[in-house]
Amino acid sequence: MQSLPPGGAMAAVALPPHQIQQTEEFGNLEVAAVNGPASVVISGTQNEVDTFLGTLDSEVRTRRLRVSHAFHSRWTEPVLARFAEALQEITFREPVLAGVSNVTGGPVDGQWNDPEYW
């Protein structure tokens, strides 16, 4: 991860995901995580995050995250090939305990032992 370009930023914002709009004004700002119906994390360059936060009403709760990069976004794509290469050295097995997807709400079936998932 340290090989990624510097200058990324993230912030927790108390808004629903649909209120975080990607516009030219905010560049490539992305929703990095949806933590609840009115709780998201945004990710982008320092300037994009600062610009977006500056447009919000003062009553919207925000919290800058202490991160070194804009994780959970397209800004981490340059390391994906190296990450996939490193995963080839790991032997994946079916989990002992059943898992539930936080995306679908259904049981996880086989995807956790697939290096492409990670």
Biopython code that builds the backbone (N, CA, C, O; Angstrom):
import numpy as np
from Bio.PDB.StructureBuilder import StructureBuilder

atoms = [
    (1, "MET", "N", (0.812, -1.197, 0.000)),
    (1, "MET", "CA", (0.000, 0.000, 0.000)),
    (1, "MET", "C", (0.863, 1.272, 0.000)),
    (1, "MET", "O", (0.454, 2.314, -0.512)),
    (2, "GLN", "N", (2.047, 1.162, 0.578)),
    (2, "GLN", "CA", (2.899, 2.350, 0.647)),
    (2, "GLN", "C", (3.390, 2.800, -0.719)),
    (2, "GLN", "O", (3.911, 3.908, -0.851)),
    (3, "SER", "N", (3.234, 1.959, -1.739)),
    (3, "SER", "CA", (3.645, 2.364, -3.084)),
    (3, "SER", "C", (2.594, 3.227, -3.776)),
    (3, "SER", "O", (2.843, 3.753, -4.860)),
    (4, "LEU", "N", (1.429, 3.375, -3.163)),
    (4, "LEU", "CA", (0.385, 4.218, -3.747)),
    (4, "LEU", "C", (0.784, 5.686, -3.686)),
    (4, "LEU", "O", (1.561, 6.082, -2.818)),
    (5, "PRO", "N", (0.257, 6.498, -4.604)),
    (5, "PRO", "CA", (0.584, 7.916, -4.563)),
    (5, "PRO", "C", (0.017, 8.576, -3.305)),
    (5, "PRO", "O", (-1.086, 8.232, -2.881)),
    (6, "PRO", "N", (0.742, 9.509, -2.705)),
    (6, "PRO", "CA", (0.250, 10.191, -1.504)),
    (6, "PRO", "C", (-0.866, 11.169, -1.861)),
    (6, "PRO", "O", (-1.135, 11.435, -3.032)),
    (7, "GLY", "N", (-1.495, 11.686, -0.840)),
    (7, "GLY", "CA", (-2.499, 12.730, -1.063)),
    (7, "GLY", "C", (-3.928, 12.261, -0.972)),
    (7, "GLY", "O", (-4.847, 13.041, -1.224)),
    (8, "GLY", "N", (-4.146, 10.996, -0.615)),
    (8, "GLY", "CA", (-5.507, 10.492, -0.476)),
    (8, "GLY", "C", (-6.081, 10.861, 0.877)),
    (8, "GLY", "O", (-5.350, 11.090, 1.841)),
    (9, "ALA", "N", (-7.411, 10.913, 0.930)),
    (9, "ALA", "CA", (-8.090, 11.268, 2.177)),
    (9, "ALA", "C", (-9.421, 10.537, 2.247)),
    (9, "ALA", "O", (-9.974, 10.111, 1.233)),
    (10, "MET", "N", (-9.923, 10.405, 3.473)),
    (10, "MET", "CA", (-11.220, 9.781, 3.697)),
    (10, "MET", "C", (-11.921, 10.527, 4.828)),
    (10, "MET", "O", (-11.278, 11.124, 5.691)),
    (11, "ALA", "N", (-13.264, 10.479, 4.807)),
    (11, "ALA", "CA", (-14.041, 11.106, 5.872)),
    (11, "ALA", "C", (-15.354, 10.366, 6.045)),
    (11, "ALA", "O", (-15.960, 9.917, 5.073)),
    (12, "ALA", "N", (-15.791, 10.244, 7.308)),
    (12, "ALA", "CA", (-17.106, 9.696, 7.618)),
    (12, "ALA", "C", (-18.097, 10.846, 7.544)),
    (12, "ALA", "O", (-17.842, 11.935, 8.060)),
    (13, "VAL", "N", (-19.233, 10.595, 6.896)),
    (13, "VAL", "CA", (-20.239, 11.641, 6.688)),
    (13, "VAL", "C", (-21.609, 11.078, 7.047)),
    (13, "VAL", "O", (-21.974, 9.996, 6.586)),
    (14, "ALA", "N", (-22.363, 11.796, 7.860)),
    (14, "ALA", "CA", (-23.692, 11.352, 8.282)),
    (14, "ALA", "C", (-24.736, 11.771, 7.243)),
    (14, "ALA", "O", (-25.559, 12.654, 7.484)),
    (15, "LEU", "N", (-24.678, 11.115, 6.084)),
    (15, "LEU", "CA", (-25.632, 11.327, 5.003)),
    (15, "LEU", "C", (-25.936, 9.988, 4.346)),
    (15, "LEU", "O", (-25.114, 9.073, 4.391)),
    (16, "PRO", "N", (-27.116, 9.868, 3.733)),
    (16, "PRO", "CA", (-27.385, 8.644, 2.967)),
    (16, "PRO", "C", (-26.525, 8.599, 1.711)),
    (16, "PRO", "O", (-26.135, 9.647, 1.196)),
    (17, "PRO", "N", (-26.224, 7.405, 1.212)),
    (17, "PRO", "CA", (-25.343, 7.278, 0.043)),
    (17, "PRO", "C", (-25.825, 8.064, -1.177)),
    (17, "PRO", "O", (-25.012, 8.615, -1.918)),
    (18, "HIS", "N", (-27.139, 8.118, -1.388)),
    (18, "HIS", "CA", (-27.632, 8.804, -2.588)),
    (18, "HIS", "C", (-27.402, 10.316, -2.544)),
    (18, "HIS", "O", (-27.510, 10.981, -3.574)),
    (19, "GLN", "N", (-27.089, 10.863, -1.378)),
    (19, "GLN", "CA", (-26.811, 12.293, -1.295)),
    (19, "GLN", "C", (-25.341, 12.630, -1.546)),
    (19, "GLN", "O", (-24.961, 13.801, -1.565)),
    (20, "ILE", "N", (-24.534, 11.617, -1.735)),
    (20, "ILE", "CA", (-23.135, 11.830, -2.093)),
    (20, "ILE", "C", (-23.072, 11.717, -3.607)),
    (20, "ILE", "O", (-23.112, 10.618, -4.160)),
    (21, "GLN", "N", (-22.974, 12.840, -4.259)),
    (21, "GLN", "CA", (-23.020, 12.833, -5.715)),
    (21, "GLN", "C", (-21.636, 13.001, -6.298)),
    (21, "GLN", "O", (-20.818, 13.773, -5.797)),
    (22, "GLN", "N", (-21.389, 12.261, -7.369)),
    (22, "GLN", "CA", (-20.141, 12.446, -8.098)),
    (22, "GLN", "C", (-20.385, 13.514, -9.158)),
    (22, "GLN", "O", (-21.161, 13.309, -10.092)),
    (23, "THR", "N", (-19.733, 14.625, -9.010)),
    (23, "THR", "CA", (-19.841, 15.704, -9.984)),
    (23, "THR", "C", (-18.438, 16.164, -10.324)),
    (23, "THR", "O", (-17.482, 15.833, -9.623)),
    (24, "GLU", "N", (-18.317, 16.919, -11.390)),
    (24, "GLU", "CA", (-16.999, 17.442, -11.767)),
    (24, "GLU", "C", (-16.418, 18.313, -10.662)),
    (24, "GLU", "O", (-15.200, 18.399, -10.502)),
    (25, "GLU", "N", (-17.287, 18.950, -9.912)),
    (25, "GLU", "CA", (-16.833, 19.831, -8.830)),
    (25, "GLU", "C", (-15.984, 19.083, -7.805)),
    (25, "GLU", "O", (-15.057, 19.647, -7.222)),
    (26, "PHE", "N", (-16.313, 17.798, -7.592)),
    (26, "PHE", "CA", (-15.604, 17.013, -6.592)),
    (26, "PHE", "C", (-14.670, 15.990, -7.214)),
    (26, "PHE", "O", (-14.152, 15.130, -6.502)),
    (27, "GLY", "N", (-14.439, 16.054, -8.503)),
    (27, "GLY", "CA", (-13.508, 15.146, -9.162)),
    (27, "GLY", "C", (-13.949, 13.708, -9.069)),
    (27, "GLY", "O", (-15.070, 13.366, -9.446)),
    (28, "ASN", "N", (-13.070, 12.866, -8.569)),
    (28, "ASN", "CA", (-13.331, 11.429, -8.480)),
    (28, "ASN", "C", (-13.714, 10.982, -7.078)),
    (28, "ASN", "O", (-13.440, 9.844, -6.695)),
    (29, "LEU", "N", (-14.338, 11.852, -6.316)),
    (29, "LEU", "CA", (-14.775, 11.504, -4.971)),
    (29, "LEU", "C", (-15.680, 10.269, -5.044)),
    (29, "LEU", "O", (-16.550, 10.184, -5.910)),
    (30, "GLU", "N", (-15.472, 9.322, -4.139)),
    (30, "GLU", "CA", (-16.241, 8.079, -4.160)),
    (30, "GLU", "C", (-16.813, 7.760, -2.793)),
    (30, "GLU", "O", (-16.281, 8.180, -1.766)),
    (31, "VAL", "N", (-17.907, 7.009, -2.797)),
    (31, "VAL", "CA", (-18.414, 6.427, -1.565)),
    (31, "VAL", "C", (-17.596, 5.162, -1.340)),
    (31, "VAL", "O", (-17.698, 4.205, -2.108)),
    (32, "ALA", "N", (-16.791, 5.159, -0.293)),
    (32, "ALA", "CA", (-15.900, 4.038, -0.012)),
    (32, "ALA", "C", (-16.583, 2.969, 0.825)),
    (32, "ALA", "O", (-16.231, 1.793, 0.738)),
    (33, "ALA", "N", (-17.558, 3.369, 1.636)),
    (33, "ALA", "CA", (-18.266, 2.420, 2.486)),
    (33, "ALA", "C", (-19.625, 2.988, 2.843)),
    (33, "ALA", "O", (-19.783, 4.193, 3.039)),
    (34, "VAL", "N", (-20.598, 2.102, 2.924)),
    (34, "VAL", "CA", (-21.922, 2.461, 3.425)),
    (34, "VAL", "C", (-22.065, 1.752, 4.759)),
    (34, "VAL", "O", (-22.159, 0.526, 4.812)),
    (35, "ASN", "N", (-22.080, 2.526, 5.839)),
    (35, "ASN", "CA", (-22.119, 1.956, 7.177)),
    (35, "ASN", "C", (-23.523, 1.915, 7.763)),
    (35, "ASN", "O", (-23.734, 1.331, 8.825)),
    (36, "GLY", "N", (-24.472, 2.524, 7.087)),
    (36, "GLY", "CA", (-25.851, 2.552, 7.554)),
    (36, "GLY", "C", (-26.678, 3.411, 6.624)),
    (36, "GLY", "O", (-26.144, 3.977, 5.671)),
    (37, "PRO", "N", (-27.975, 3.521, 6.880)),
    (37, "PRO", "CA", (-28.851, 4.289, 5.994)),
    (37, "PRO", "C", (-28.454, 5.762, 5.863)),
    (37, "PRO", "O", (-28.735, 6.397, 4.846)),
    (38, "ALA", "N", (-27.808, 6.294, 6.880)),
    (38, "ALA", "CA", (-27.371, 7.688, 6.832)),
    (38, "ALA", "C", (-25.945, 7.812, 7.355)),
    (38, "ALA", "O", (-25.640, 8.685, 8.167)),
    (39, "SER", "N", (-25.084, 6.929, 6.879)),
    (39, "SER", "CA", (-23.697, 6.941, 7.333)),
    (39, "SER", "C", (-22.809, 6.338, 6.251)),
    (39, "SER", "O", (-22.869, 5.141, 5.969)),
    (40, "VAL", "N", (-21.980, 7.197, 5.651)),
    (40, "VAL", "CA", (-21.076, 6.734, 4.600)),
    (40, "VAL", "C", (-19.655, 7.203, 4.895)),
    (40, "VAL", "O", (-19.428, 8.079, 5.729)),
    (41, "VAL", "N", (-18.719, 6.600, 4.194)),
    (41, "VAL", "CA", (-17.338, 7.063, 4.201)),
    (41, "VAL", "C", (-17.012, 7.453, 2.772)),
    (41, "VAL", "O", (-17.269, 6.693, 1.837)),
    (42, "ILE", "N", (-16.445, 8.644, 2.605)),
    (42, "ILE", "CA", (-16.040, 9.097, 1.281)),
    (42, "ILE", "C", (-14.531, 8.994, 1.149)),
    (42, "ILE", "O", (-13.795, 9.041, 2.134)),
    (43, "SER", "N", (-14.092, 8.855, -0.092)),
    (43, "SER", "CA", (-12.679, 8.648, -0.366)),
    (43, "SER", "C", (-12.309, 9.397, -1.634)),
    (43, "SER", "O", (-13.065, 9.403, -2.605)),
    (44, "GLY", "N", (-11.146, 10.028, -1.621)),
    (44, "GLY", "CA", (-10.668, 10.754, -2.792)),
    (44, "GLY", "C", (-9.374, 11.474, -2.461)),
    (44, "GLY", "O", (-8.700, 11.150, -1.484)),
    (45, "THR", "N", (-9.038, 12.444, -3.277)),
    (45, "THR", "CA", (-7.851, 13.233, -2.966)),
    (45, "THR", "C", (-8.168, 14.170, -1.805)),
    (45, "THR", "O", (-9.333, 14.421, -1.495)),
    (46, "GLN", "N", (-7.137, 14.672, -1.180)),
    (46, "GLN", "CA", (-7.295, 15.616, -0.076)),
    (46, "GLN", "C", (-8.170, 16.793, -0.519)),
    (46, "GLN", "O", (-9.078, 17.200, 0.206)),
    (47, "ASN", "N", (-7.899, 17.333, -1.696)),
    (47, "ASN", "CA", (-8.646, 18.480, -2.205)),
    (47, "ASN", "C", (-10.117, 18.143, -2.443)),
    (47, "ASN", "O", (-11.001, 18.927, -2.098)),
    (48, "GLU", "N", (-10.379, 16.968, -3.037)),
    (48, "GLU", "CA", (-11.769, 16.563, -3.304)),
    (48, "GLU", "C", (-12.561, 16.406, -2.014)),
    (48, "GLU", "O", (-13.695, 16.874, -1.915)),
    (49, "VAL", "N", (-11.960, 15.744, -1.022)),
    (49, "VAL", "CA", (-12.641, 15.547, 0.256)),
    (49, "VAL", "C", (-12.863, 16.896, 0.944)),
    (49, "VAL", "O", (-13.959, 17.156, 1.441)),
    (50, "ASP", "N", (-11.848, 17.751, 0.980)),
    (50, "ASP", "CA", (-11.990, 19.069, 1.604)),
    (50, "ASP", "C", (-13.075, 19.899, 0.914)),
    (50, "ASP", "O", (-13.891, 20.536, 1.580)),
    (51, "THR", "N", (-13.082, 19.890, -0.409)),
    (51, "THR", "CA", (-14.072, 20.661, -1.162)),
    (51, "THR", "C", (-15.476, 20.170, -0.849)),
    (51, "THR", "O", (-16.377, 20.972, -0.603)),
    (52, "PHE", "N", (-15.665, 18.856, -0.857)),
    (52, "PHE", "CA", (-16.981, 18.301, -0.571)),
    (52, "PHE", "C", (-17.431, 18.647, 0.843)),
    (52, "PHE", "O", (-18.555, 19.108, 1.039)),
    (53, "LEU", "N", (-16.568, 18.428, 1.824)),
    (53, "LEU", "CA", (-16.937, 18.716, 3.211)),
    (53, "LEU", "C", (-17.279, 20.189, 3.396)),
    (53, "LEU", "O", (-18.131, 20.533, 4.215)),
    (54, "GLY", "N", (-16.619, 21.055, 2.641)),
    (54, "GLY", "CA", (-16.888, 22.492, 2.720)),
    (54, "GLY", "C", (-18.256, 22.889, 2.206)),
    (54, "GLY", "O", (-18.730, 23.985, 2.507)),
    (55, "THR", "N", (-18.901, 22.026, 1.439)),
    (55, "THR", "CA", (-20.232, 22.345, 0.901)),
    (55, "THR", "C", (-21.360, 21.898, 1.822)),
    (55, "THR", "O", (-22.514, 22.265, 1.603)),
    (56, "LEU", "N", (-21.048, 21.117, 2.839)),
    (56, "LEU", "CA", (-22.089, 20.547, 3.679)),
    (56, "LEU", "C", (-22.599, 21.530, 4.715)),
    (56, "LEU", "O", (-21.858, 22.393, 5.186)),
    (57, "ASP", "N", (-23.858, 21.395, 5.065)),
    (57, "ASP", "CA", (-24.472, 22.168, 6.134)),
    (57, "ASP", "C", (-23.722, 21.868, 7.425)),
    (57, "ASP", "O", (-23.279, 20.739, 7.634)),
    (58, "SER", "N", (-23.578, 22.848, 8.275)),
    (58, "SER", "CA", (-22.807, 22.672, 9.511)),
    (58, "SER", "C", (-23.429, 21.648, 10.452)),
    (58, "SER", "O", (-22.753, 21.172, 11.364)),
    (59, "GLU", "N", (-24.693, 21.298, 10.258)),
    (59, "GLU", "CA", (-25.345, 20.312, 11.120)),
    (59, "GLU", "C", (-25.067, 18.876, 10.688)),
    (59, "GLU", "O", (-25.373, 17.940, 11.427)),
    (60, "VAL", "N", (-24.487, 18.688, 9.492)),
    (60, "VAL", "CA", (-24.135, 17.335, 9.044)),
    (60, "VAL", "C", (-22.856, 16.930, 9.758)),
    (60, "VAL", "O", (-21.832, 17.604, 9.651)),
    (61, "ARG", "N", (-22.924, 15.816, 10.490)),
    (61, "ARG", "CA", (-21.751, 15.330, 11.221)),
    (61, "ARG", "C", (-20.739, 14.757, 10.232)),
    (61, "ARG", "O", (-21.080, 13.982, 9.339)),
    (62, "THR", "N", (-19.504, 15.159, 10.418)),
    (62, "THR", "CA", (-18.409, 14.632, 9.604)),
    (62, "THR", "C", (-17.229, 14.348, 10.513)),
    (62, "THR", "O", (-17.081, 14.952, 11.576)),
    (63, "ARG", "N", (-16.396, 13.423, 10.078)),
    (63, "ARG", "CA", (-15.173, 13.133, 10.818)),
    (63, "ARG", "C", (-14.114, 12.694, 9.828)),
    (63, "ARG", "O", (-14.279, 11.702, 9.118)),
    (64, "ARG", "N", (-13.028, 13.442, 9.789)),
    (64, "ARG", "CA", (-11.894, 13.049, 8.946)),
    (64, "ARG", "C", (-11.279, 11.778, 9.503)),
    (64, "ARG", "O", (-11.101, 11.651, 10.714)),
    (65, "LEU", "N", (-10.953, 10.839, 8.630)),
    (65, "LEU", "CA", (-10.307, 9.607, 9.063)),
    (65, "LEU", "C", (-8.796, 9.760, 8.926)),
    (65, "LEU", "O", (-8.309, 10.340, 7.955)),
    (66, "ARG", "N", (-8.077, 9.250, 9.881)),
    (66, "ARG", "CA", (-6.615, 9.310, 9.828)),
    (66, "ARG", "C", (-6.117, 8.139, 8.990)),
    (66, "ARG", "O", (-5.923, 7.034, 9.497)),
    (67, "VAL", "N", (-5.916, 8.394, 7.716)),
    (67, "VAL", "CA", (-5.463, 7.361, 6.784)),
    (67, "VAL", "C", (-4.303, 7.902, 5.965)),
    (67, "VAL", "O", (-4.138, 9.113, 5.818)),
    (68, "SER", "N", (-3.517, 7.001, 5.445)),
    (68, "SER", "CA", (-2.385, 7.407, 4.618)),
    (68, "SER", "C", (-2.756, 7.499, 3.140)),
    (68, "SER", "O", (-2.052, 8.134, 2.354)),
    (69, "HIS", "N", (-3.873, 6.855, 2.764)),
    (69, "HIS", "CA", (-4.278, 6.809, 1.362)),
    (69, "HIS", "C", (-5.796, 6.801, 1.262)),
    (69, "HIS", "O", (-6.488, 6.660, 2.271)),
    (70, "ALA", "N", (-6.310, 6.951, 0.061)),
    (70, "ALA", "CA", (-7.758, 6.926, -0.180)),
    (70, "ALA", "C", (-8.191, 5.484, -0.411)),
    (70, "ALA", "O", (-8.423, 5.069, -1.546)),
    (71, "PHE", "N", (-8.296, 4.727, 0.679)),
    (71, "PHE", "CA", (-8.627, 3.311, 0.588)),
    (71, "PHE", "C", (-10.074, 3.112, 0.128)),
    (71, "PHE", "O", (-10.870, 4.050, 0.122)),
    (72, "HIS", "N", (-10.395, 1.883, -0.255)),
    (72, "HIS", "CA", (-11.740, 1.495, -0.703)),
    (72, "HIS", "C", (-12.209, 2.340, -1.882)),
    (72, "HIS", "O", (-13.381, 2.708, -1.966)),
    (73, "SER", "N", (-11.292, 2.639, -2.781)),
    (73, "SER", "CA", (-11.637, 3.456, -3.940)),
    (73, "SER", "C", (-10.722, 3.095, -5.101)),
    (73, "SER", "O", (-9.825, 2.262, -4.973)),
    (74, "ARG", "N", (-10.967, 3.733, -6.226)),
    (74, "ARG", "CA", (-10.124, 3.484, -7.409)),
    (74, "ARG", "C", (-8.670, 3.904, -7.185)),
    (74, "ARG", "O", (-7.793, 3.526, -7.961)),
    (75, "TRP", "N", (-8.408, 4.677, -6.139)),
    (75, "TRP", "CA", (-7.043, 5.128, -5.862)),
    (75, "TRP", "C", (-6.138, 3.979, -5.440)),
    (75, "TRP", "O", (-4.915, 4.119, -5.469)),
    (76, "THR", "N", (-6.716, 2.839, -5.047)),
    (76, "THR", "CA", (-5.894, 1.693, -4.653)),
    (76, "THR", "C", (-5.670, 0.709, -5.806)),
    (76, "THR", "O", (-4.959, -0.281, -5.633)),
    (77, "GLU", "N", (-6.255, 0.958, -6.958)),
    (77, "GLU", "CA", (-6.129, 0.041, -8.091)),
    (77, "GLU", "C", (-4.686, -0.232, -8.528)),
    (77, "GLU", "O", (-4.411, -1.341, -8.985)),
    (78, "PRO", "N", (-3.750, 0.717, -8.414)),
    (78, "PRO", "CA", (-2.380, 0.419, -8.848)),
    (78, "PRO", "C", (-1.705, -0.736, -8.111)),
    (78, "PRO", "O", (-0.730, -1.287, -8.621)),
    (79, "VAL", "N", (-2.187, -1.119, -6.935)),
    (79, "VAL", "CA", (-1.553, -2.213, -6.200)),
    (79, "VAL", "C", (-2.283, -3.545, -6.359)),
    (79, "VAL", "O", (-1.833, -4.557, -5.820)),
    (80, "LEU", "N", (-3.391, -3.566, -7.083)),
    (80, "LEU", "CA", (-4.185, -4.793, -7.179)),
    (80, "LEU", "C", (-3.411, -5.954, -7.802)),
    (80, "LEU", "O", (-3.526, -7.086, -7.332)),
    (81, "ALA", "N", (-2.638, -5.699, -8.835)),
    (81, "ALA", "CA", (-1.888, -6.782, -9.489)),
    (81, "ALA", "C", (-0.879, -7.397, -8.523)),
    (81, "ALA", "O", (-0.751, -8.619, -8.450)),
    (82, "ARG", "N", (-0.163, -6.550, -7.781)),
    (82, "ARG", "CA", (0.820, -7.060, -6.813)),
    (82, "ARG", "C", (0.132, -7.806, -5.674)),
    (82, "ARG", "O", (0.654, -8.804, -5.177)),
    (83, "PHE", "N", (-1.032, -7.326, -5.262)),
    (83, "PHE", "CA", (-1.795, -7.977, -4.210)),
    (83, "PHE", "C", (-2.258, -9.354, -4.682)),
    (83, "PHE", "O", (-2.137, -10.332, -3.944)),
    (84, "ALA", "N", (-2.783, -9.440, -5.897)),
    (84, "ALA", "CA", (-3.228, -10.722, -6.464)),
    (84, "ALA", "C", (-2.061, -11.701, -6.568)),
    (84, "ALA", "O", (-2.215, -12.897, -6.321)),
    (85, "GLU", "N", (-0.908, -11.184, -6.932)),
    (85, "GLU", "CA", (0.291, -12.026, -7.029)),
    (85, "GLU", "C", (0.650, -12.611, -5.665)),
    (85, "GLU", "O", (0.976, -13.793, -5.560)),
    (86, "ALA", "N", (0.592, -11.792, -4.633)),
    (86, "ALA", "CA", (0.906, -12.255, -3.276)),
    (86, "ALA", "C", (-0.110, -13.294, -2.805)),
    (86, "ALA", "O", (0.251, -14.225, -2.086)),
    (87, "LEU", "N", (-1.362, -13.148, -3.197)),
    (87, "LEU", "CA", (-2.400, -14.093, -2.779)),
    (87, "LEU", "C", (-2.216, -15.473, -3.400)),
    (87, "LEU", "O", (-2.717, -16.463, -2.867)),
    (88, "GLN", "N", (-1.509, -15.546, -4.509)),
    (88, "GLN", "CA", (-1.286, -16.843, -5.154)),
    (88, "GLN", "C", (-0.457, -17.773, -4.276)),
    (88, "GLN", "O", (-0.483, -18.990, -4.464)),
    (89, "GLU", "N", (0.273, -17.215, -3.325)),
    (89, "GLU", "CA", (1.109, -18.015, -2.431)),
    (89, "GLU", "C", (0.336, -18.572, -1.245)),
    (89, "GLU", "O", (0.875, -19.357, -0.465)),
    (90, "ILE", "N", (-0.931, -18.168, -1.103)),
    (90, "ILE", "CA", (-1.752, -18.594, 0.031)),
    (90, "ILE", "C", (-2.685, -19.707, -0.404)),
    (90, "ILE", "O", (-3.266, -19.644, -1.487)),
    (91, "THR", "N", (-2.834, -20.723, 0.427)),
    (91, "THR", "CA", (-3.785, -21.790, 0.156)),
    (91, "THR", "C", (-5.096, -21.448, 0.845)),
    (91, "THR", "O", (-5.161, -21.376, 2.072)),
    (92, "PHE", "N", (-6.130, -21.242, 0.058)),
    (92, "PHE", "CA", (-7.444, -20.922, 0.607)),
    (92, "PHE", "C", (-8.237, -22.202, 0.816)),
    (92, "PHE", "O", (-8.182, -23.124, 0.002)),
    (93, "ARG", "N", (-8.975, -22.245, 1.919)),
    (93, "ARG", "CA", (-9.820, -23.392, 2.231)),
    (93, "ARG", "C", (-11.219, -22.888, 2.581)),
    (93, "ARG", "O", (-11.418, -21.714, 2.889)),
    (94, "GLU", "N", (-12.161, -23.792, 2.525)),
    (94, "GLU", "CA", (-13.530, -23.459, 2.908)),
    (94, "GLU", "C", (-13.533, -23.077, 4.391)),
    (94, "GLU", "O", (-12.924, -23.781, 5.196)),
    (95, "PRO", "N", (-14.201, -21.981, 4.776)),
    (95, "PRO", "CA", (-14.251, -21.589, 6.191)),
    (95, "PRO", "C", (-14.912, -22.661, 7.050)),
    (95, "PRO", "O", (-15.799, -23.381, 6.590)),
    (96, "VAL", "N", (-14.472, -22.759, 8.293)),
    (96, "VAL", "CA", (-15.044, -23.711, 9.230)),
    (96, "VAL", "C", (-16.409, -23.211, 9.717)),
    (96, "VAL", "O", (-17.337, -24.000, 9.892)),
    (97, "LEU", "N", (-16.520, -21.924, 9.928)),
    (97, "LEU", "CA", (-17.778, -21.320, 10.374)),
    (97, "LEU", "C", (-18.511, -20.727, 9.180)),
    (97, "LEU", "O", (-17.885, -20.211, 8.254)),
    (98, "ALA", "N", (-19.823, -20.800, 9.201)),
    (98, "ALA", "CA", (-20.633, -20.210, 8.135)),
    (98, "ALA", "C", (-20.501, -18.691, 8.189)),
    (98, "ALA", "O", (-20.356, -18.108, 9.263)),
    (99, "GLY", "N", (-20.552, -18.066, 7.032)),
    (99, "GLY", "CA", (-20.471, -16.619, 6.959)),
    (99, "GLY", "C", (-21.706, -16.041, 6.291)),
    (99, "GLY", "O", (-22.364, -16.707, 5.492)),
    (100, "VAL", "N", (-22.014, -14.790, 6.628)),
    (100, "VAL", "CA", (-23.131, -14.071, 6.020)),
    (100, "VAL", "C", (-22.565, -12.824, 5.362)),
    (100, "VAL", "O", (-21.796, -12.085, 5.977)),
    (101, "SER", "N", (-22.940, -12.595, 4.131)),
    (101, "SER", "CA", (-22.466, -11.440, 3.382)),
    (101, "SER", "C", (-23.090, -10.158, 3.918)),
    (101, "SER", "O", (-24.302, -10.083, 4.121)),
    (102, "ASN", "N", (-22.253, -9.154, 4.146)),
    (102, "ASN", "CA", (-22.786, -7.864, 4.558)),
    (102, "ASN", "C", (-23.314, -7.080, 3.362)),
    (102, "ASN", "O", (-23.872, -5.998, 3.539)),
    (103, "VAL", "N", (-23.150, -7.596, 2.164)),
    (103, "VAL", "CA", (-23.673, -6.959, 0.954)),
    (103, "VAL", "C", (-25.048, -7.512, 0.611)),
    (103, "VAL", "O", (-25.985, -6.751, 0.371)),
    (104, "THR", "N", (-25.170, -8.848, 0.587)),
    (104, "THR", "CA", (-26.433, -9.468, 0.182)),
    (104, "THR", "C", (-27.305, -9.876, 1.357)),
    (104, "THR", "O", (-28.518, -10.019, 1.200)),
    (105, "GLY", "N", (-26.719, -10.065, 2.524)),
    (105, "GLY", "CA", (-27.467, -10.555, 3.670)),
    (105, "GLY", "C", (-27.668, -12.059, 3.646)),
    (105, "GLY", "O", (-28.264, -12.625, 4.562)),
    (106, "GLY", "N", (-27.171, -12.707, 2.599)),
    (106, "GLY", "CA", (-27.316, -14.149, 2.464)),
    (106, "GLY", "C", (-26.043, -14.872, 2.848)),
    (106, "GLY", "O", (-25.013, -14.250, 3.109)),
    (107, "PRO", "N", (-26.121, -16.194, 2.879)),
    (107, "PRO", "CA", (-24.933, -16.979, 3.229)),
    (107, "PRO", "C", (-23.842, -16.843, 2.166)),
    (107, "PRO", "O", (-24.125, -16.699, 0.977)),
    (108, "VAL", "N", (-22.615, -16.891, 2.616)),
    (108, "VAL", "CA", (-21.467, -16.855, 1.704)),
    (108, "VAL", "C", (-21.196, -18.284, 1.274)),
    (108, "VAL", "O", (-21.072, -19.183, 2.106)),
    (109, "ASP", "N", (-21.105, -18.483, -0.028)),
    (109, "ASP", "CA", (-20.921, -19.834, -0.547)),
    (109, "ASP", "C", (-19.733, -19.875, -1.489)),
    (109, "ASP", "O", (-19.862, -19.604, -2.683)),
    (110, "GLY", "N", (-18.568, -20.219, -0.938)),
    (110, "GLY", "CA", (-17.391, -20.454, -1.768)),
    (110, "GLY", "C", (-16.564, -19.247, -2.152)),
    (110, "GLY", "O", (-15.410, -19.417, -2.545)),
    (111, "GLN", "N", (-17.082, -18.057, -2.061)),
    (111, "GLN", "CA", (-16.316, -16.917, -2.562)),
    (111, "GLN", "C", (-15.148, -16.542, -1.659)),
    (111, "GLN", "O", (-14.176, -15.959, -2.139)),
    (112, "TRP", "N", (-15.210, -16.860, -0.360)),
    (112, "TRP", "CA", (-14.121, -16.483, 0.527)),
    (112, "TRP", "C", (-12.864, -17.318, 0.294)),
    (112, "TRP", "O", (-11.782, -16.936, 0.740)),
    (113, "ASN", "N", (-12.988, -18.433, -0.384)),
    (113, "ASN", "CA", (-11.780, -19.218, -0.673)),
    (113, "ASN", "C", (-11.319, -19.005, -2.110)),
    (113, "ASN", "O", (-10.590, -19.831, -2.659)),
    (114, "ASP", "N", (-11.735, -17.917, -2.708)),
    (114, "ASP", "CA", (-11.334, -17.539, -4.057)),
    (114, "ASP", "C", (-10.423, -16.311, -3.966)),
    (114, "ASP", "O", (-10.870, -15.257, -3.515)),
    (115, "PRO", "N", (-9.154, -16.421, -4.385)),
    (115, "PRO", "CA", (-8.240, -15.272, -4.310)),
    (115, "PRO", "C", (-8.772, -14.031, -5.030)),
    (115, "PRO", "O", (-8.468, -12.911, -4.621)),
    (116, "GLU", "N", (-9.556, -14.208, -6.086)),
    (116, "GLU", "CA", (-10.107, -13.055, -6.809)),
    (116, "GLU", "C", (-11.050, -12.231, -5.941)),
    (116, "GLU", "O", (-11.178, -11.023, -6.136)),
    (117, "TYR", "N", (-11.709, -12.879, -4.985)),
    (117, "TYR", "CA", (-12.610, -12.155, -4.075)),
    (117, "TYR", "C", (-11.826, -11.133, -3.254)),
    (117, "TYR", "O", (-12.257, -9.996, -3.065)),
    (118, "TRP", "N", (-10.684, -11.563, -2.779)),
    (118, "TRP", "CA", (-9.886, -10.694, -1.917)),
    (118, "TRP", "C", (-9.117, -9.687, -2.704)),
    (118, "TRP", "O", (-8.392, -8.875, -2.129)),
]
sb = StructureBuilder()
sb.init_structure("model")
sb.init_model(0)
sb.init_chain("A")
sb.init_seg("    ")
for serial, (resi, resn, name, xyz) in enumerate(atoms, 1):
    if name == "N":
        sb.init_residue(resn, " ", resi, " ")
    sb.init_atom(name, np.array(xyz, "f"), 0.0, 1.0, " ", f" {name:<3s}", serial, name[0])
structure = sb.get_structure()
